[in-house]
Amino acid sequence: MKLLGIDTGGTFTDLVLYENGNFNVFKVPSTPHNPAEAVLRGIKHLKAEDAIIIHGSTVATNTVLERKGAKVALITNKGIEDVIEIQRQNRRNIYDLCYKKPKPLVPRSLRFGISGRINSFGEEIEKLDTEEIENLAKKLKGKIDVVAISFLFCFLNNSHELTAKKIFEEKGIQSFVSHEILPVFREYERTSCVVLNAYVAPKMEKYLRTLNNSLANTNISIMQSNGGSISVDQAARQPVHTILSGPAGGVVAAKFIGETAGYTNLITLDMGGTSTDVSLIHKGNFQITSEYEIDGLPVGVPVIDIHTIGAGGGSIARLDEGGALKVGPESAGADPGPVCYGKGTQITVCDAHMFLGRLLPELFLSGQMKVYPERIPKYLNPLAKKAKMDPEELAQGIITVANSNMERAIRVVSLERGYDPRDYVLFVFGGTAALHAAMLAKSLNIPKVIIPPNPGVLSAFGMLLSDTVKDYVLTVMQVEPSYEKLLEQFLPLIRKAREEMEKEGFNNTVLFRTLQCRLKGQSYEIEIPFSESYRQNFKETYNRLYHWYPEDKEIEVVNIVVRAVGKRKKPTLPKIQKRKGNLSLEALYRKVPTPVYLREKLLANDTIDGPAIIVEYSSTCYVPEGFEAVVDQWGNLILEQMT
């Protein structure tokens, strides 16, 4: 079995090849102007053209963030053309008197209301004006790239959306309908979802076509935001499912490695070059949400609940108007990159670590990438002078501020959601995370840190572990329905799931059923497993989140969800050799001023007391004074405070 996982990041594109029980990893600088270029270069380097590829792509994400997507026309009912501009009353900062809502992806001039209406029972109360649509299609042909169609209550009756789609496609205009992507109530979120999908689809389709043409005989799957993979064809049709594909791979890998090592409660922290992604795994299950936003716009489809902040190795340090030190969210990215990469002119977190001696220039990417530490003082010293600090003090301050940003992110996914960080293990990965891990754990009283082998490419490794996963959701909106009634309502979704999975070659699909419930009168749902005792499950979950439960309130089941999982063959983790006796000197690269160890030379049961630096190809680990690092049988570094 030959498997290749690929994760395209903001700074590097990571590749992990699994063949005959062995892993081979490679990092290549990303090529934002043409992401396929870095991917193909990495595949060629590893000679993996004949591998089964699972790929996490940032094409959809970057298309939205950079606002470089397709020219989209929105077709909807008369009177709700502006729903994507009106949005919700929520605002990110309630004290910002000059707050501006996120700019919609479709301008007012390309939003069109059509006569015709389906009511809340799924009945047609006004016939769709097909002549109006035909005239509009003629008018728009050649002036737009794609059409997004979202009619009211299409999840109950999709006939109007299908009719409109047929007319536009007969005129040669690519069209997407909301009921095929997100068949649920809340027209703003559903419309936002189909608009996002249409906005990124042409660019994603072009990217996937480039890969397919260059790798004609290769089996390629695309990682989704929900932790599973889908076919290239589905990713081209519904690229909105790939918006968090890279970070999702890391969470999947953390779950797998954590369970293998005996840990089921994890807080995952993925610190790359541009951003940090934080998530939580409780009792072996990662959290799924339908409330994720990108650039302030609701995505709608189920994604792994990941909280992202602009704090990475490439995050730029600066002083604000009041002279306070700030780090991020702006990043130096892959080009020009940090100062030490040779072209950058703004000090970053990476530069601070290298200036303090925690990153060794001669061992950066195992010496395969030349860096220029001598450039750092030229740009660090003026900033230090302006901040009235010594350069060393400023470098340490940059790291402290970055840590503070990440601490807040960890609190968001744990304390703010009813989970105590002291009950979890901090699982860190990404090229930069192991430099910060111990101090983050100390600040939050997290008892233990796990750093897996090759942490800088773990998201790519997670691609190798992904199953084929599809989510099916339907709005039912019922107050405390019986278990038997819900069983009956699940049947159409289950049939559809099995049929679609069988077409992809999975005859033994595993199905998971969940309910999205709320107290009657509330606006947001909690997802719980479906069972006869769903009412009790909801009460317990609600009480854990909010520490109280109003017994007089009825439970409303809003959506039913089926997750279909097609199991794929996965790599296995090899155990590493145990050391007999004390830590060998061959693992010691340098003894002073701080001991430096080569991770590939470490064996199971090796123990290293801080301060120490542990270097490997894709990452560097800093073990502060007062901590010890122990190598377990799987090659993981386990960091704990010494008592």
Secondary structure, DSSP 8 states (H G I E B T S, - for coil): -EEEEEEE-SSEEEEEEEETTEEEEEEEE--TT-HHHHHHHHHHHHT-TTSEEEEE--HHHHHHHTT----EEEEEETT-TTHHHH--S--S-TT-TT------SS-GGGEEEES-EE-TTS-EEE---HHHHHHHHHHHTTT-SEEEEE-TTTTT--HHHHHHHHHHHHTT-EEEEHHHH--SS-HHHHHHHHHHHHHHHHHHHHHHHHHHHHTTT--EEEE-TTS-EEEHHHHHH-GGGGTTHHHHHHHHHHHHHHHHHT---EEEEEE-SS-EEEEEEETTEE-EES--EETTEE--S-EE--EEES-STTEEEEE-TTS-EEEEEEE-TTTT--GGGTS--S-BHHHHHHHTTSS-GGGGGGGTS---GGGHHHHHHHHHHHHTS-HHHHHHHHHHHHHHHHHHHHHHHTGGGT--GGGSEEEEESTTGGGTHHHHHHHHT---EEE-SSGGGHHHHHHHT--EEEEEEEEEEEES--HHHHHHHHHHHHHHHHHHHHHTT-SS-EEEEEEEEEETT-S--EEEE-STTHHHHHHHHHHHHHS---TTS-EEEEEEEEEEEE-----------B--SS--GGGEEE-SSS-EEEGGG--BT-EEESSEEEE-SS-EEEE-TTEEEEE-TTS-EEEEE--
